Amino acid sequence: MFSAIMYALLMIFTLLGVVAAIAIVMIFVMRPRGAGRFVVVIPAQATEADFAARLCAARLRVGLLGVRGDIIALDCGMNEQSRLQCEALCQGLDHTKLLKPEELLHELTSS
């Protein structure tokens, strides 16, 4: 009885190890090469909390991929108070900018 339980535990841990090894290999193979450019479009109706959630989620996704890319949030008509708060949030995150649509074209063509 004891050996059957030990055998079952050994099988479970072996299976977990194989799955973890496959996941690590897949992340390594699927990871993009080099730095990329990521654009987050924030709609005009977005609240500061919604903006913060989307921006932090994008930063986490970039970090999980292992890429050192920039995130550009596009201001599609925020009011002045929201824009100031969002700019403060962008300054707190690395490689993150808040741009207007006319600034976006200049930023993408200059890099």
C-alpha positions in Angstrom: 0.0 0.0 0.0 2.8 2.4 1.0 4.8 1.7 -2.2 1.7 2.3 -4.3 1.3 5.8 -2.8 5.0 6.5 -3.3 4.8 5.3 -6.9 1.7 7.5 -7.5 3.5 10.6 -6.0 6.6 9.8 -8.0 4.5 9.7 -11.2 2.8 13.0 -10.4 6.0 14.8 -9.7 7.6 13.3 -12.8 4.6 14.5 -14.9 4.8 18.0 -13.4 8.5 18.1 -14.2 8.0 17.1 -17.8 5.2 19.7 -18.2 7.4 22.4 -16.6 10.3 21.5 -18.9 8.1 21.7 -22.0 6.7 25.1 -20.8 10.3 26.5 -20.4 11.3 25.3 -23.8 8.2 26.7 -25.4 8.7 30.1 -23.8 12.4 30.1 -24.9 11.4 29.1 -28.5 8.5 31.5 -28.8 10.2 34.5 -27.3 10.6 37.3 -29.9 14.2 38.3 -30.7 15.3 41.8 -30.1 13.5 44.8 -28.7 10.1 45.5 -30.0 7.7 48.4 -30.1 4.3 47.9 -28.3 1.4 50.3 -28.8 -1.4 50.5 -26.2 -4.4 52.4 -27.5 -6.3 54.1 -24.7 -9.8 55.2 -25.7 -11.1 58.7 -24.9 -13.6 57.3 -22.4 -10.9 55.5 -20.4 -10.8 56.4 -16.7 -7.5 56.7 -14.9 -8.0 53.4 -13.2 -8.8 51.7 -16.5 -5.7 53.3 -18.0 -3.5 52.2 -15.1 -4.8 48.6 -15.4 -4.2 48.4 -19.1 -0.8 50.0 -18.9 0.4 47.8 -16.1 -1.0 44.7 -17.9 1.0 45.6 -21.0 4.1 46.1 -19.0 3.7 42.7 -17.4 3.1 41.0 -20.8 6.3 42.6 -22.1 8.2 41.5 -19.0 6.9 37.9 -19.2 8.1 37.7 -22.8 11.5 38.8 -21.8 11.6 41.6 -24.2 12.8 45.1 -23.5 10.3 46.9 -25.7 8.7 50.3 -25.4 5.1 50.8 -24.7 3.4 53.8 -26.3 0.0 54.7 -24.9 -2.0 56.7 -27.4 -4.2 59.6 -26.1 -7.3 59.6 -28.1 -9.0 62.6 -26.5 -8.5 62.5 -22.8 -9.3 65.6 -20.8 -6.4 67.7 -19.3 -6.7 66.3 -15.8 -6.8 62.7 -16.9 -3.8 63.3 -19.2 -1.7 64.8 -16.4 -2.5 61.8 -14.2 -1.7 59.4 -17.0 1.6 61.1 -17.8 2.6 60.8 -14.1 1.8 57.1 -14.3 3.8 56.7 -17.5 6.8 58.4 -15.9 6.6 55.8 -13.1 6.9 52.9 -15.5 10.1 52.2 -17.5 10.0 52.6 -21.3 6.5 53.9 -21.3 5.2 57.0 -23.0 1.9 58.8 -23.4 1.6 60.4 -26.9 -1.0 62.2 -28.9 -1.7 60.7 -32.4 0.3 63.4 -34.2 3.3 62.7 -31.9 3.0 58.9 -32.5 3.8 59.2 -36.2 6.9 61.3 -35.4 8.0 58.8 -32.7 7.6 55.8 -34.9 9.4 57.3 -37.9 12.3 58.7 -35.8 13.2 55.3 -34.2 
